[in-house]
């Protein structure tokens, strides 16, 4: 079997329903069967959003802040950190304290040790999507970079930056700094579209062109750029769009945004 990167593309879009809960509502307002713990028992962990998984771990919120809202604050802090956030920093969130903060950090570290994305071999866009799709439920755009070795095995997956609902500022310096530190041979970038559309914008094309050019200069193989939602994904390489991007020389100096 050919195990090289992207040996065959079938143009299929994957579908996933996260069943995310609006943060403003209380868990008790939902039927028993729709609550995170019940859904975990009957559907398995992959069916739950990050918010719901954290809510199960936290168990309770506090007066004026339900457990889903508390989970949202924790996820925001985790997204801002390239590594697991310090337990003391988590404990400062109102409603956490030392006990819950310790439980969250211990869970994150155990998950990283046992089932982290490091070592997963990337063969096609669906392999990428399976690693990053849990970021799709974020309400702001998040720009991610996956660093890979020469065998296209994942070394690390990081959030480079997060922005507004419909755009985020991206610069090659932030994208490639950690990949170089990983001694990566190749990179993949991705960002979510909270709007639900996966159609690339002109800004998406521009940042992809600039990043591909910068990767070439640095000696990194720019494998792909994925735009994704909780339902579907778009691959620049799969679509052939990598070969039709405008040349960076024609773009001129401009703020680099992904939309």
N, C-alpha and C positions, 0 to 999 in steps of 0.2 A: 504494500500500500504506500502511496506517495504521501510522505509526512511533511513536505515543504509548506511554507506559508501560503495560505489561500490556494490550494491545489485545484479547487473547483468551487464555482459559485452557482448557487441555484436560484438566487434572487428572491428567496423566501423571507417574509417578514415574520418575526416571532411575536407572539401575543402573550401578555402577562397582565393579570389583574391583581393590583396590590391590595385593594380593599381598604385604602387609607381612610382614617377617621378625621373629620374636620376638628381642628384643635379647640374650637370654641365650645364643643359639646361634651357632655359628661358620658362616661361609659355606660352608666345606668340607663341612659336614654335609648340604648340599643337593645334589640331582642337578645336574649341569652345566647342564641346560636351565633350571633354576629360579633360577640365580644372576643377580644384577642385570645384569651386562654382557651375558649371553646373552639375557635378556629384553628389554633395550634394543634389541639388534640385531634380534630377531625380532618384537617387539611394538610398539616405538616408545616414546618417553619418557613419553607420557601413561599408560601401563600401570604405571609404577613409582611407588612412594611417595616422599616427600621423603627418607626415610632411605636408600632404595636409590640415588637419584640422587646424594646426597652421598657415599655409599660408593664409587660409581664414580669420583667426582672425587678422593677421598682415596686410593683404591687399597689402602692398607694401614693396619692399626692398629698397636698395640704390644703387648708382652708383658703379658698380664693385661687387655687391653682391645681387643677385636676392632674391625674397621672400622665395623660397624653400631652398636656401643655408642658409639664416638667420634662418629659422625654424629648420634646422639641427643643428645649433649651440645651439639654445635654448634647443632642445631635449637632446643634449649631456650634458648640464648643469643640466637639470632636472634628467637625469639618474644618475648623480654623487651625487645628494642630496637624502637623505632618506625621506626628507620632501619637501614641496614646497620651491623652492629657494627664498632667500630674494629679494625683489623688487629692492633694490639698486644694488645687484649683477647682476641681469638681465639687468638693465639699462646701465651697463658698456659695454655690448656687442655692437660693432660698428653696427649702424643701428637701435638700439632699442630706447634708451632715456626713459624718465620718463613716457610718455603717453603709449607707447606700452608695456613697462614693467609692468605698473600698470594694463593694460587690461589683460595680460597673467596671472598674479598672481591672479587677481580677478576671472578669468575664472576657474583656477585650484582650488581655494578655494570653489567656488560655486559648482563645480562638485563634490568635495570631500564631501561637506555637504549634497548634495541632492542625489547623485547616486554613492557614493563610494562603493568599493567591500565589505566593512565591513558588516557583517550580512548575506552574501550569504552562503547558506548551500551547502556543497560539498557532492554530492552523487555518482559521477562517474567522470572519466577523462575529459569528455566534459565540465563539470562545471568548472574545473580548466582552461581548454583551453580558455573558453569564457572570463575569467578574464585576462589572460596573453597574448593572441594572438597578441595584438597590439605591443608587443615587438619584434615580428618576423621580422620586417623590419629593425632592427638594423644591421649595417654592421660589428659589433663586437659581440662576444659571451657575453651574459649577464646571470648571474646566479641569480635566484630569490628564495626567501623563503616566503611561505605563512604560517602564524601562525593561528591556529584554536583553538576554545574552545572545551569543551568536547562533545558538540552537533555537532561538525564539521562545525561550522559557522566561516567564515573568520573574524579574528580580524585585520589583517594587511597584506599587500603585499609589499615586499621591494626588491629592487635590492641590492644584497649582494656585487657583484663585477662585473666588466666588464674587458674584456681582449683583445686579439688579434682577428684576423679574425677567427682563427680555435681553440682557446683554451683560458681558463681563469683559474687563480689560485684561489683555493677555500680551506678554512680551516674551520673546525667545529666551531672554536671560533667566526668567523665572521657570520657564518650561524645561530648559535643558540643564540647569545647574545641578540638580540632584541626579539626573540621569548620568551626567559625566562623573559625578562622585560614585555612582554605582558601577562605573566602568562598563556601561551599557554599550552594546553593539547596535541596537535598534530601539526605536521608540514608536509608540502609538499614542495619539491624543484623542480625547473625547470630550464632549460636553452635552449636558441635558438641555432640552427645550421645554420649559414649564408650560408653554403655550399648547403643547400637544402636537404641534406640527414638526415634521422632520425635514421639511424642505430647506436646503441650505440657502442662506441669504448671501448677497454680494459681500458682506462683511466676513461671513464664514469662509467664502472662497479666498478672500484677501489674506486672512490670518493663516489659512492652510498653505497658501502659496509662500508666504513669508517664512513660516515654520519649516516647510520642506526645504527651502533654499538654505536656511540657517543650519539645518541638520546636515545637509550635504557638505557645507563648509566645515562643520565639526567632525565629519567622518562618521555620522550616525545614519543608519538606514531608516528613513521615514516610512513606516509601513502603512499607516492608515490614520484617518480621522473619522471617528464615529459621532454622529448626532443621534441622540436617543431620547425616548420617552418611556413611560411605564408600559407602553403597548408595543412599540415598534422601534426599529433603528434604521439609520441610513449610513452606508459605508462609502467613503470617497473612492476607495480602491475598487470595491465591488462594482460600483456604478461606472467606472472608467473616468470619473471626474478629475482624478489626480493628473491625468494626461492633458487636460484641457484648461488648466488653471492659468490665469493671467501671470505673466512674468513679473517678479517683484520689481524689476527695473522700470516697468511701466506704471507702477502704482504710486510712486513718489512717497515722501514722508507723510505719515498720517497716524493718528491714534489707532492702536490695534485692538479691535473689539470683535468678539464673537457674538452673534445675535441668534 
